[in-house]
Amino acid sequence: MDGSDVARVYYEEKDLGRIIRNCEKDVITLTQVYIELTLKPPLREDEIISVS
């Protein structure tokens, strides 16, 4: 899913959970990129906490 799908998924499919999961994945990916660029060690799986 990308940003252009959000309205359809929300209004037509009524699937807010899918949008939340997608946003969480985006945040995790962006965080991992930032960590890599700042030469810090990558996060382990057990350090990543999802709220959904």
N, C-alpha and C positions, 0 to 999 in steps of 0.2 A: 504494500500500500504506500502511496505517496500523498502529499498534501492535497492533490486534486481529488482524491477518493474520499476524503474525510466527510464532506457534506452528505454524499450518497450513503456511506456506511452509517452515519448517524441518523439521518432523516428517513432513509428508505429501509435500511436493514435493522435499525434500532440496536446497533451493536457497539455500545460505548466501550465495552471491555476490549474489543479488537483494537479500537483507537488507542486506548490506554497502553495495551501491550506493545503496539507499534511505537508509541512515543517513548516507552521505557527502553526499547531496543535502540532507538536513536540516541538517547541520552548515554546509554552504556557505550555505544560505538564512539560517540564524540569524546567521552571521557577516556577511553582507551587510546584514541588518537592523540589527545592532549598529553597523556602520560608518556606515550612513546616519543612525542616531540620534545618533551622536557627531560628526556633521558632517565626517567624513573622506571623502576621495575613494574611490569604489567600486573594488573590485579589478578588474583587467583579467583576461581569460580566461587569459592566460599566467602569471598569478600564482597561479592555483588549481591545486593538484597533487592528483591522486587516487592513492590507494595500491592501488586494486583493478585 
